């Protein structure tokens, strides 16, 4: 809709809930650890998280200021 195209949403932003097409997503991979200290192990594959460009920019900017 931002570019006046009518494209079906393929996913949803986890922050704002906006429906997104595949060309307007940002994917973050959150690391996953298992176990209890001192035996904590990071799994080789994280959890994918899908965000819109706006929420991604706001989250990254706010998180590292």
N, C-alpha and C positions, 0 to 999 in steps of 0.2 A: 504494500500500500504506500510505503514511503516513496517509491519510485513510480507510482501509478501503474503497477503491474498487478494482475490478479493471479497470484500463485498460491497453491494450497500449502498450509502449514504442515511441516513434517515433524516438528518437535515444539516444546514449550520451554520458555526461559524459567529456570528454577527460582529466580528472584521475583520478577514482576508478573509472571504467568502469561506473557505475550506469546501468541502463536508465531512461530518462525519458519521460514523456508530455509532450505539448506545453504543458500548463499548469504544469509544474514545471521549466522550463528558463530559463537566463540565457544570452543570446547576446552575445558580445563580438566586435568586429571588430578584428582585428589589422592595423595598417598594413603595406603592402608597398612596399618601395623597390627600384628597379632601377638598374643602372649602377655606375660606379666613381667615387670622388671625383676631381675636384670636380664631376663630372657626374651626381650622384645625383638621381633623379626619383621622387617618391612617386606611386604609382598611385592613381587616383581611387576605386577600390574595394578594400577590404581582404579578408582571409580571415576567414570566419565561424568562430567557435569556440564550441562548446556546452558549458555547465557546469551542474551541479546548483546549487541555491541554497547549500548548505553549502560546497562547494568555491569558489564564486564569492565568498562572504563571507569565507572564510579567505584566499583569494588576494589580494583587494583590501585587506583589513585588514593582512596581513603585508607586502604590497608597498609600502605607503605609511606604515608606522610609522617 
